[in-house]
């Protein structure tokens, strides 16, 4: 694979791969709980970028592994991400009406079903990662390490901890240290985990794992900074969600603390640092390099 490869075609191919696998892995809830089935599918197949699973597959590829073997874990990452979005949109949290250009889950199914759909997706993610028959070629200790890694990244020391700090910081004066705490956990922790677990599943050595961890940590923060910028100046028709909502809720963001230009500069610096971290990898890491650049250039 060359650094000149077609990123758009690569992303479309990988999204298709992930979407087909998600369709196959998702359980079918029938009978009196059928509405839960509809709610889970509604948000999971609402047209997301599939960044986390794609990063997982690309990291496996970068260390010489078979991306197909990492597919169940990649799909579990997307289930966890989708659950977090459903819950983030609830009135008790961000109270958003629109996500990916369509009404949010609770607007369609009600708050009770939305909460339960998020819970079900989170639980199903761990069920999927523990299905031994789907990853027969991977040693059990690697799978256990991956499940632990994802649990920590998604839990109180990662994504949920960041979300708590984010909610508690609304409409308050917050310093840069708290801002970094929120962003490196709420968004960054699961992006970092996506890169690490792809490498771990493929038996990456410590040196490569350290390099990929630096890469994942930097692009995770850069991704959220760009998200903050798009909330200020993005096009709602492109982003698929409301702009200006961070300001209206008094959320702490990079533009609110540093301004737009400095935020852009910091995001660019993080992307360059991520590229430097994997400079020792060969062309098998081309997708990771292109994805890092794509984060700076994205409009949604």
Steps between C-alpha positions, in 0.01 A plus 500: 500500500638841404458841661345597163213257539141617465383578853139551394486156340677347802251653744203391292633143477568482874165654593331240283697223668410627847134556413459150360663350808281707732192376319619143548602540865199695627252283688135506395277594791152363443169482683393764754848662494505546122493881533844472663624323188381789282657762728839325506507464122374856447807661655757234410419527129442875484800559273795553735859543382607171666827670596569285806456161332696621196785612726494160669527318166769739372709451814479121462614540141786733602663231714458228239178349632185389322236776530228238458597337830446834678156557346288381798687733737482783246121458487480490880677838509233644270224362723655671802541825308136489388378433853694804622342721232148385588559585865683827424197623305252444785332802664688431824830531311542709183129510408558478124219459248714408198783255445648407160228699329207311653304528827685366803401163644294634790304726264388195303468229766466694827751552778432165667568292189799717404664437837435127470622490138828658610529252788432211264764612248763535773421155638490342155846645424655297781300193404638532147861534616465185709370280215794268468379338177536833317870535585628144501845598374568744784645375833253534791738716703505760222122508487482542878753786484295669228173469694672653804645782289160587353328482839744745657480739205120498504461520877550737791870552426429574135196602299246508782737686731554759228126532444443563872763774501347648184149513649625642830702769322213655304455874558801514731846650468730213407877498460702334225588203723131411543439549129775250417364260764157505334617466140763231555240284675158575355619459140869420508490189718292291259695618195825407672353163598386438143856530376652302786260205485549459126873473564460277806279253314771467237775432753681835476831527684545759773692746281231504233225514762664801664529680167139427410387612845666838446333517160157412641529739795584792271236437235237443769556848640532653152169344399317662791662838440382491138154398629503809723593719204227350280245573772590866460539537124383173343215463254206321663405345166846339486558421868148363550468661844433839651771766493542751778362258759824498702481875551129499585556237771813666633716196421875517545669459161834579342360804313342634820831473686759565226308651207452355152842570351695364796269196508574434133872536564490254791301246301750524214790456739341189649451348155865563415606338827283198420667465160843531655416221748446248219774625268690175555217288357503394137222541245275268701425807716398714201134488602583629848701786350219598265241475777703739716508756220131442431414597858634852440321537170160356586182705482271263691 
